[in-house]
């Protein structure tokens, strides 16, 4: 039983690690739109074929990326990813995003300050 639990946990960890990489690559500091291949990986992770826990993890990761950044490019790209998932993604993402927003603040940018340029 312990071995089965370890395999399931390690499979979930590998999936989350791949999702984290896709989120970071889709929301990098380069001033160009997110690459489609990274958006596809994120969209698949938030689809109905994935467990709800994966969808919730993706929302938490995007929210964490948005709240911790001090770079306008990363913030904008994160919002673009969320917008694309809302517009083109599975309804599961919208449902989980609504549930997540009821538990706490998401897409909160009132304290955002761009430290990426000395001019700003």
N, C-alpha and C positions, 0 to 999 in steps of 0.2 A: 504494500500500500504506500509506503514511504517513497519507494522508487517511482511509482506512478505519479505521485504528487510532485516530486522533483522534476520529472519530465514535463509535466504540464506547466509548472512554474518557470522552468528554463525556456520553454517554448514561448510563453507569454513575455518573458524578459527579452528574448531575442526580437520578438515582434515590436515591443516598445522601443528597443534600441534602434531598430530600423526606422520607426516612426519619428523618433527624436532626430535622427540624422536627416530625414526628409524635411522636417519642419525647419531645422537650422539652415539647410541648403535652400529651401524655398524662401526663407526670410533673411537671407544674408545681407551684407552691407553694400553689395554691388548695386549701382543705380540702374537697374533694368528689371523688367517684370519677372516674377517667379517662373522658373522653368516648368514646362508642362509635365515632365516625367516626375518631378517632385510633387506637383499637385495631384497627379494620378495616384501616387502612393498614399497620400494623405486622404484622398477621396475614397480609396479602397478601404483604408483603416476605419473610415466612418460610415461604411455601407452597412446595409441590413444583414449581410452575410457574416459580419464580424460580431463578436459579443459586445453587449452594451458597455461593458467595462473598458473595452478598447476605444469606443467612441468618447466616453467620459474622460479617459486618459488623454486623448487628443485635444479635447476642449481645455483641459487643465494645462496641457503643455503650451497650447497657443496663448492662453490667458497669461501664463507665467512669462512667456516670451514677450508679450505686449507690455506687461507691467514692469519688467526688469530692465527693459532697454532704455537707453538715453540717446538713441540714434533715430532720426526721422525716417531713414530708409527702412530700417527693420520694422518700425511701428507701422509704416504705410504698407509694407509687404505683408505683415501679419493681418492687417485689416483686409487686404485684397484676398488673402487665402480664406479668411472667414467669410467674406462676401461671396466668393466663388462657391464655397461649400453650401452656403445658404441658398444661392441661386440655382446651382446645378447639382448639388449633392443629394443624398438620400434623405428622406424625411426624418430618419432616425437622428441625424445630426441636429436638425431643428428642434426636435423633441428634447434631446439631451441638453442642448444649449439653453432652452427655456428652463428646464429643471435646474441647470447649473446657475442660471441668473437669479433664480428664486432663492438659492442658498447663499449667494454672495454677490459681490460686484464683479462684473465682467465688462470688458470694453470700456473700462474707466480710464480716461485719459486726462482728467482734470489736473493731475499732478505731473504730467509729462513735461520734461524739460530736455531739449536737445543739447547735448554736450559735445556733439560730433564736430562742431566748427567753432573757432574762436570768434567769428563774426556774429553769430547768433546770440 
